[in-house]
Amino acid sequence: MPRRIVILFVAVLLVSMAVVQMRHESRHRFSELQAQQAERDALNVEWGKLLLEEGAWSQHRRIEVMARTRLGMSSPDSARIRVVRVKPDSAL
């Protein structure tokens, strides 16, 4: 009878140690998950800011102003505009 008690005690001890190990690993994984989610959220915020910045930089009015001021470009007058027609069967 005492041998069964010793075996039972050892089994309970091993299971208890396994439970403690699993709890520790679970907490560690959960903290990793929270860190990854925080990083994801920060990247989503940065992505949103970059999209707004891209929209601001690519506005047609801004590009037109920069073309006129920095590059000295202007729209041609109607006398300088030429229309080129391409035959539909010609290969490009």
C-alpha positions as CSV (number, residue, x, y, z in Angstrom):
1,M,0.0,0.0,0.0
2,P,2.7,2.6,0.8
3,R,4.2,1.9,-2.6
4,R,1.0,3.0,-4.3
5,I,1.0,6.2,-2.3
6,V,4.6,7.0,-3.3
7,I,3.8,6.4,-7.0
8,L,0.7,8.5,-6.6
9,F,2.7,11.3,-4.9
10,V,5.3,11.2,-7.7
11,A,2.6,11.3,-10.3
12,V,0.9,14.3,-8.7
13,L,4.3,16.0,-8.3
14,L,5.2,15.5,-12.0
15,V,1.7,16.8,-13.1
16,S,2.0,19.8,-10.8
17,M,5.4,20.7,-12.3
18,A,4.0,20.3,-15.8
19,V,1.1,22.6,-15.0
20,V,3.5,25.2,-13.6
21,Q,5.6,25.0,-16.7
22,M,2.6,25.3,-19.0
23,R,1.3,28.3,-17.1
24,H,4.7,30.0,-17.3
25,E,5.0,29.3,-21.1
26,S,1.4,30.5,-21.5
27,R,2.2,33.8,-19.8
28,H,5.3,34.2,-21.8
29,R,3.5,33.6,-25.1
30,F,0.7,36.0,-24.1
31,S,3.3,38.8,-23.4
32,E,4.8,38.1,-26.8
33,L,1.4,38.3,-28.4
34,Q,0.7,41.7,-26.7
35,A,4.1,43.0,-27.9
36,Q,3.4,41.9,-31.5
37,Q,-0.1,43.4,-31.4
38,A,1.3,46.7,-30.1
39,E,3.9,46.7,-32.9
40,R,1.1,45.9,-35.4
41,D,-0.9,48.8,-34.1
42,A,2.1,51.2,-34.4
43,L,2.7,50.0,-38.0
44,N,-1.0,50.6,-38.9
45,V,-0.8,54.1,-37.5
46,E,2.4,54.8,-39.5
47,W,0.8,53.3,-42.6
48,G,-2.1,55.7,-42.2
49,K,0.2,58.6,-41.8
50,L,2.1,57.6,-44.9
51,L,-1.1,57.3,-46.9
52,L,-2.1,60.8,-45.9
53,E,1.4,62.1,-46.8
54,E,1.2,60.4,-50.2
55,G,-2.1,62.0,-50.8
56,A,-0.8,65.4,-49.9
57,W,2.3,65.1,-52.1
58,S,0.4,63.8,-55.1
59,Q,-2.3,66.5,-55.3
60,H,-2.6,67.8,-58.8
61,R,-2.5,71.5,-57.7
62,R,0.7,71.0,-55.8
63,I,2.3,69.2,-58.7
64,E,1.3,72.0,-61.1
65,V,2.6,74.7,-58.8
66,M,5.9,72.9,-58.4
67,A,6.2,72.4,-62.2
68,R,5.6,76.1,-62.8
69,T,7.9,77.4,-60.1
70,R,10.8,75.0,-60.0
71,L,10.9,73.7,-63.6
72,G,9.5,76.8,-65.3
73,M,6.9,74.8,-67.1
74,S,3.6,76.2,-68.4
75,S,0.6,75.0,-70.4
76,P,1.1,75.5,-74.2
77,D,-1.2,77.9,-76.0
78,S,-3.6,76.4,-78.5
79,A,-1.5,77.3,-81.5
80,R,1.3,75.0,-80.2
81,I,-0.9,72.0,-79.5
82,R,-0.8,69.2,-82.1
83,V,-3.1,66.2,-82.3
84,V,-1.5,63.0,-83.5
85,R,-3.7,60.3,-84.8
86,V,-2.6,56.7,-84.9
87,K,-4.0,54.1,-87.3
88,P,-5.8,51.3,-85.5
89,D,-4.0,48.6,-87.4
90,S,-0.5,49.9,-86.8
91,A,1.5,48.0,-84.2
92,L,3.2,49.9,-81.4
